Amino acid sequence: MTPLPEPPPHRPNTAFRRLRGQLSPSEFAASVRRAAREIGEQVSCDARYIGRVESGAIRCPNYAYERVFRHMFPGRTLNDLGFASRESVRGHGARGPAGPPAPASLPVPGPRPGPEPSGHRGGGIVDIFEESELLRRAFMAGGAAAAAVAAAPRVGAPSRRSRRRVGEAEAAAVEEAVRRIRVLDDRHGADPLYAHTAKPLSAAYALLDAGGYSRSVAERLFAGAGELAISVGWLAHDSGRLPDARSHYAEALATARVSGDAALEAHAFCNTAFLARDAGRPREAVRAAQAAQRVAERLASPRLLSLLALREAGGLAGLTDRGGCERALLRARTLFGRGPCDADPEWMSFFGEAELEGLEAQCWSALGEWKRAVEHARRAVSLQNPHFTRNIALFTTELATDLVAGGAPDAAAAAAVRALGLLEQVKSSRIRRMLDDTARILRPYGRDETVADFLAHHEAATARPEPAARPEPAGRTGPV
């Protein structure tokens, strides 16, 4: 087998540097993130990424960054921005056309066979540019689950010709897996994704076990593996596998503590609080949310503290502690009002005014304050970004639940029909169970025309069999 040629040496991207102008790399990175939010993209741009672009280490951006840069600089091509064409970077012309990748082609990584990680070429971890292209082709072929798998770095037997330390490309592959899984979850829900996340998660921890990387790469790998464990935990949570979710969140928490990563620790505690509330353990939810807030005090992100205060409020509502809940809600709104900042974690892209309203609606619902719950749930639905299809379905379902509890079965049925329609696009066992409960409560009102219409739609949807994806054990469950 002829070895692949080595990539050419980096050439500084002077065109991109000119576009940055007088802004510092951090300031320019913040403007990239703002532009991404404007078009519903999710990128984790920071000063390090800008430096890698300007140094030429990134010869061609992935598709998400390309869309953001074209939004920022309308009418400019990749070449105008100083990048090489995708074909020249990824060698498409030499390989010829290729079909969509099969998920089964990604091997589950086993124990590290030697003292060093597998080579970046010659049978080891696939180049991150190639992985991005595999991901794009898989998603364009219509397979959300296949796309999540394609985002995973590949780990195989080490090359006899060449062994190479795990480096930035491998860390970037883990980070890209996290981003793409989150985007796909926002649009499609957890059910079609969870069964396919074992390989990305196992691969990420195999990279950590491999060793031989620099300190900066180690920090990225620990953070990326921990965030991936949280993403897989969330998919388990939303698809009704609560014990699996608890295990993955614990894994992320252990990873955070081993690496001393406060941001990852706060995120793991945040999701643990959310899970505990949904599992009927409100006291644990309060403890986890308070622990997250203690850690997050070091991170200078008012929006993060606002979300964590809402997690605490949800637990307090479950304990029927109305006074404590109201204080936590007030604190959350005050912190939210301070606005976004550069210290806000990338994973919080979902947390806007709609989410604030939706989480407050859940609190009032738990306290039996149906009128206030309906008011906030309506706002949550109307304010939600269209990108977050799953959240629109969730808040619409919660609105239906609050309306029927508040004595408005016809309005509840109308909202439930809308939510049921969204479940054609989103597969979430959690939301479907909520709609099942709404249907059960509405059955006594079946003489109402609107209610009867919803019940008929619900019965038809329930009769359609869902394509079942057999779950795989998603990665390791012990401490790192």
C-alpha positions in Angstrom: 0.0 0.0 0.0 1.5 3.3 -1.1 1.8 5.7 1.8 -0.1 8.9 1.5 2.0 12.0 0.8 2.7 14.3 3.7 0.7 17.5 3.8 2.4 20.7 2.5 4.0 23.1 5.1 1.7 25.7 6.5 1.5 29.0 4.6 0.2 32.0 6.7 -3.3 33.1 5.7 -2.6 36.8 5.2 -6.0 37.5 3.6 -7.8 36.4 6.6 -5.4 38.3 8.9 -6.3 41.5 7.0 -10.0 40.9 7.5 -9.4 40.8 11.3 -8.1 44.3 11.1 -7.5 46.0 14.5 -9.5 43.5 16.5 -7.6 41.1 18.8 -8.0 37.4 18.1 -10.3 37.1 21.0 -12.5 40.0 19.9 -12.6 38.6 16.3 -13.5 35.2 17.6 -16.4 36.8 19.6 -17.7 38.4 16.4 -17.6 35.0 14.6 -19.7 33.5 17.4 -22.2 36.3 17.2 -22.4 35.9 13.4 -23.0 32.1 13.9 -25.9 32.8 16.3 -27.4 35.1 13.7 -27.8 32.3 11.2 -28.4 29.4 13.7 -25.0 27.8 13.4 -23.0 26.5 16.3 -19.2 27.0 16.3 -16.8 27.2 19.2 -14.5 29.9 17.8 -11.8 31.2 20.1 -8.5 33.0 19.8 -6.7 29.7 19.3 -8.9 28.9 16.3 -8.3 32.3 14.8 -4.5 31.8 15.3 -4.6 28.4 13.6 -6.5 29.9 10.6 -4.0 32.8 10.3 -1.0 30.5 10.6 -2.3 28.3 7.8 -2.8 25.2 10.1 -6.5 25.3 9.0 -6.3 25.3 5.2 -10.0 25.0 4.7 -12.8 25.5 7.3 -15.5 23.0 7.9 -18.9 23.6 6.5 -20.3 25.3 9.6 -17.4 27.8 9.7 -17.7 28.4 5.9 -21.3 29.4 6.3 -20.5 31.8 9.1 -17.6 33.4 7.2 -19.7 33.8 4.1 -22.4 35.5 6.3 -19.8 37.8 7.8 -18.2 38.6 4.4 -20.9 38.4 1.8 -19.8 37.8 -1.8 -16.4 36.4 -0.9 -15.3 33.0 -1.9 -13.1 30.7 0.2 -10.2 31.7 -2.0 -11.0 35.4 -1.3 -10.8 34.5 2.5 -7.4 33.0 2.0 -8.4 29.4 2.2 -7.6 26.5 -0.2 -10.3 24.8 -2.1 -11.9 21.7 -0.4 -10.9 19.5 -3.4 -7.2 20.5 -3.1 -7.1 20.0 0.7 -9.0 16.7 0.8 -7.9 15.2 -2.4 -11.4 14.4 -3.8 -10.2 14.6 -7.4 -7.6 11.9 -6.8 -10.1 9.5 -5.2 -13.0 10.0 -7.5 -16.7 10.0 -6.4 -17.7 8.2 -3.3 -21.0 7.2 -1.9 -22.3 7.8 1.7 -20.3 6.0 4.3 -21.8 3.0 6.1 -21.9 3.3 9.9 -20.7 -0.2 10.3 -17.4 0.8 8.7 -16.3 2.6 11.8 -14.7 0.0 14.1 -15.2 0.0 17.8 -11.8 0.9 19.3 -10.3 -1.8 21.5 -7.5 -1.6 24.1 -4.5 0.3 23.0 -2.2 -2.3 21.3 1.1 -0.6 21.9 2.8 2.0 23.9 2.0 4.8 21.4 -1.2 5.8 19.7 -2.1 4.8 16.2 -0.6 6.8 13.4 -2.5 9.7 11.9 -2.2 8.1 8.5 -1.6 4.5 7.3 -4.6 3.0 9.1 -4.8 5.1 12.2 -7.1 8.1 13.0 -8.6 9.6 9.9 -7.7 13.2 9.0 -10.2 15.6 10.5 -10.9 17.1 7.1 -11.9 13.6 5.7 -14.1 13.0 8.8 -15.9 16.3 8.2 -16.6 15.3 4.6 -17.8 11.8 5.7 -20.1 13.6 8.1 -21.4 15.9 5.5 -22.1 13.1 3.0 -23.8 11.0 5.7 -26.1 13.9 6.7 -26.9 14.9 3.1 -27.9 11.2 2.5 -30.6 11.7 5.1 -29.3 9.6 8.0 -29.1 11.6 11.2 -27.7 8.6 13.1 -25.2 7.8 10.4 -24.0 11.4 10.5 -23.4 11.2 14.3 -21.3 8.1 13.8 -19.4 9.6 10.9 -18.4 12.5 13.2 -16.4 10.1 15.4 -12.6 9.8 15.1 -11.5 6.4 13.9 -9.2 4.4 16.0 -7.5 1.3 14.6 -4.3 -0.7 14.8 -1.1 1.3 14.8 0.8 1.7 11.6 4.0 -0.3 11.3 5.4 2.3 9.0 4.9 5.3 11.2 3.7 6.1 14.6 2.7 9.6 15.6 1.7 11.3 18.7 -2.0 12.2 19.2 -2.2 15.8 18.1 -4.5 18.7 17.2 -6.3 16.8 14.4 -7.4 14.1 16.8 -8.6 16.6 19.4 -10.4 18.5 16.7 -12.1 15.2 15.6 -13.5 14.7 19.2 -14.7 18.4 19.3 -16.4 18.0 15.9 -18.2 14.9 17.1 -19.6 16.8 20.0 -20.8 19.7 17.8 -22.4 17.6 15.2 -24.2 15.3 17.7 -25.6 18.4 19.4 -26.8 20.0 16.1 -28.4 16.7 15.0 -30.1 16.3 18.4 -31.5 19.8 18.2 -33.1 19.1 14.9 -34.0 15.4 15.1 -34.2 14.4 18.8 -32.3 11.8 20.8 -34.0 8.5 19.8 -32.4 8.0 16.4 -29.0 9.0 17.7 -28.3 7.4 21.0 -27.8 3.8 19.7 -25.0 5.1 17.5 -22.9 7.0 20.0 -20.9 4.1 21.5 -18.2 4.3 18.9 -17.5 8.1 19.1 -17.4 8.0 22.9 -15.2 4.9 23.1 -12.9 6.4 20.5 -12.6 9.6 22.5 -11.6 7.8 25.7 -9.2 5.5 23.7 -7.4 8.7 22.6 -7.1 9.7 26.3 -5.7 6.3 27.2 -3.2 6.4 24.4 -1.1 9.1 25.9 1.9 10.7 24.2 0.2 14.0 23.6 1.2 17.6 24.5 -0.3 19.4 27.4 -2.5 21.6 25.2 -3.8 18.6 23.3 -4.4 16.8 26.6 -6.6 19.7 27.8 -8.6 19.6 24.6 -9.0 15.8 24.7 -10.1 15.8 28.3 -12.6 18.6 27.7 -13.8 17.0 24.4 -14.2 13.5 25.9 -16.1 14.9 28.9 -18.4 17.0 26.7 -19.0 14.0 24.5 -19.9 11.9 27.6 -22.4 14.7 28.6 -23.9 14.7 25.0 -24.3 10.9 25.1 -25.8 11.2 28.6 -28.3 13.8 27.3 -29.3 11.5 24.4 -29.9 8.7 26.9 -31.9 11.1 29.1 -34.1 12.4 26.3 -34.7 8.8 25.0 -35.8 7.6 28.4 -32.7 5.7 29.5 -32.2 7.5 32.8 -29.8 5.0 34.4 -27.5 5.2 31.4 -27.7 9.0 31.5 -26.7 9.1 35.2 -23.7 6.9 34.4 -22.5 9.1 31.5 -22.9 12.3 33.6 -20.9 10.7 36.4 -18.2 9.8 33.8 -18.1 13.4 32.6 -17.9 14.6 36.2 -15.0 12.3 36.9 -13.2 13.5 33.8 -13.7 17.1 34.8 -12.2 16.5 38.3 -9.2 14.5 37.0 -8.4 17.3 34.6 -9.3 20.2 36.9 -11.8 21.6 34.3 -14.2 23.8 36.1 -16.3 24.5 33.0 -16.8 20.8 32.3 -17.6 20.1 36.0 -20.3 22.8 36.0 -21.8 21.4 32.9 -21.8 17.8 34.3 -23.5 19.0 37.5 -26.0 21.1 35.5 -27.2 18.0 33.6 -27.1 15.9 36.7 -29.5 18.4 38.3 -31.8 18.3 35.3 -31.8 14.4 35.3 -32.5 14.2 39.0 -35.5 16.5 38.7 -36.9 14.4 35.8 -36.2 11.2 37.8 -38.3 12.4 40.8 -35.3 13.2 43.0 -35.8 17.0 43.6 -33.5 17.2 46.6 -30.6 15.7 44.6 -31.5 18.2 41.8 -31.1 21.1 44.3 -27.8 19.8 45.6 -26.3 19.3 42.1 -27.4 22.7 41.0 -25.9 24.4 44.0 -22.7 22.5 43.5 -22.6 23.6 39.9 -23.1 27.2 40.9 -20.2 27.0 43.4 -17.9 25.8 40.5 -19.3 28.3 38.0 -18.5 31.3 40.2 -15.0 31.0 38.8 -16.1 31.2 35.1 -17.4 34.8 34.8 -20.5 33.8 32.8 -23.8 35.3 34.2 -25.8 33.3 31.6 -24.4 30.0 32.9 -25.2 31.1 36.5 -28.7 32.0 35.3 -29.2 28.5 33.9 -27.9 26.9 37.1 -30.2 29.0 39.2 -33.1 27.7 37.0 -32.0 24.2 37.6 -32.1 24.9 41.4 -35.5 26.5 41.0 -36.8 23.3 39.3 -35.6 21.2 42.2 -37.1 23.5 44.8 -40.4 23.5 42.9 -40.4 19.7 43.1 -39.9 20.1 46.9 -42.9 22.5 46.9 -40.6 25.2 48.3 -42.4 28.1 46.7 -40.4 30.8 48.5 -37.0 29.2 47.6 -38.2 28.6 44.0 -39.3 32.3 43.6 -35.9 33.5 44.9 -34.0 31.3 42.6 -36.2 32.4 39.6 -35.6 36.1 40.5 -31.8 35.4 40.7 -31.9 33.6 37.3 -33.7 36.5 35.6 -31.3 39.1 37.1 -28.3 37.1 35.9 -29.9 36.6 32.5 -30.4 40.3 32.2 -26.7 40.9 32.3 -26.5 39.6 28.8 -24.2 37.2 27.0 -20.4 37.4 27.1 -17.3 35.7 25.7 -17.1 33.4 28.8 -20.4 31.7 28.0 -19.8 28.1 27.2 -20.5 26.9 23.6 -22.9 24.2 24.8 -25.2 27.0 26.1 -26.2 28.1 22.6 -29.8 26.8 23.3 -30.1 29.0 26.3 -32.0 32.1 25.3 -35.1 33.9 26.4 -37.3 31.0 25.1 -35.5 28.5 27.3 -35.7 30.9 30.3 -39.4 31.1 29.9 -39.8 27.4 29.4 -37.9 26.5 32.5 -39.9 29.0 34.5 -43.1 27.5 33.1 -42.0 24.1 34.4 -41.5 25.5 37.9 -44.9 27.1 38.1 -46.4 23.9 36.7 -44.7 21.8 39.4 -46.2 24.3 42.0 -49.7 23.9 40.5 -49.8 27.5 39.3 -51.4 26.7 36.0 -52.2 30.2 34.8 -48.6 31.4 35.3 -47.3 28.2 33.8 -49.4 28.7 30.6 -48.3 32.3 30.3 -44.6 31.4 30.4 -45.0 28.3 28.2 -46.7 30.4 25.5 -43.8 32.8 25.5 -41.3 29.9 25.3 -43.0 28.6 22.2 -43.3 32.0 20.5 -39.7 33.0 21.2 -38.0 29.7 20.3 -35.4 29.7 17.4 -36.7 27.5 14.6 -33.4 25.7 14.6 -34.3 24.1 17.9 -37.1 21.9 16.6 -37.0 19.5 19.6 -37.4 22.4 22.1 -40.3 23.8 20.2 -42.0 20.4 20.4 -41.1 20.2 24.1 -42.5 23.6 25.1 -45.6 23.1 22.9 -46.3 19.8 24.7 -45.7 21.5 28.1 -48.1 24.2 27.1 -50.8 21.5 26.3 -50.2 19.9 29.7 -50.6 23.2 31.5 -53.7 24.1 29.6 -55.5 20.9 30.3 -54.5 21.1 34.0 -55.8 24.7 34.0 -59.2 23.7 32.7 -58.9 24.5 29.0 -59.1 21.1 27.2 -59.9 22.5 23.8 -56.9 24.8 23.8 -54.8 22.0 25.2 -55.8 19.7 22.4 -55.0 22.3 19.8 -51.5 22.7 21.2 -51.1 19.0 21.5 -51.9 18.5 17.8 -49.2 21.0 16.9 -46.7 19.1 19.1 -47.7 15.8 17.6 -47.0 17.2 14.1 -43.5 18.3 15.2 -42.8 14.7 16.3 -42.8 13.8 12.7 -39.4 15.6 12.6 -38.2 15.0 16.2 -37.8 11.6 17.8 -37.9 12.0 21.6 -39.3 9.4 23.9 -39.5 11.9 26.7 -41.8 14.2 24.7 -43.9 11.4 23.3 -44.5 10.1 26.8 -45.6 13.6 27.8 -48.1 13.6 24.9 -49.3 10.2 25.9 -50.1 11.6 29.3 -51.9 14.6 27.8 -54.0 12.2 25.6 -54.9 10.1 28.7 -56.0 13.2 30.6 -58.0 14.6 27.6 -60.0 11.4 26.9 -62.9 12.3 29.2 -63.3 15.5 27.1 -63.6 13.5 23.9 -66.9 15.0 22.8 -65.2 18.3 22.2 -64.4 18.5 18.4 -60.8 19.7 18.9 -60.1 17.1 21.6 -61.5 14.4 19.4 -59.3 15.5 16.5 -56.2 15.3 18.7 -57.1 11.9 20.1 -57.6 10.6 16.6 -54.2 12.0 15.4 -52.6 10.6 18.6 -54.1 7.2 18.1 -52.9 7.1 14.5 -49.4 8.2 15.4 -49.2 5.6 18.2 -50.3 2.8 15.8 -47.4 3.6 13.5 -44.5 1.5 14.6 -41.3 3.4 15.2 -38.2 2.0 13.6 -36.4 0.6 16.6 -32.7 1.1 16.9 -31.1 -1.5 19.2 -29.1 0.4 21.8 -25.4 -0.3 22.1 -23.5 0.2 25.4 -22.3 3.8 24.9 -18.8 3.9 26.0 -17.1 3.4 29.4 -19.0 3.8 32.6 -16.2 3.8 35.2 -14.0 6.6 36.3 -11.3 7.7 33.9 
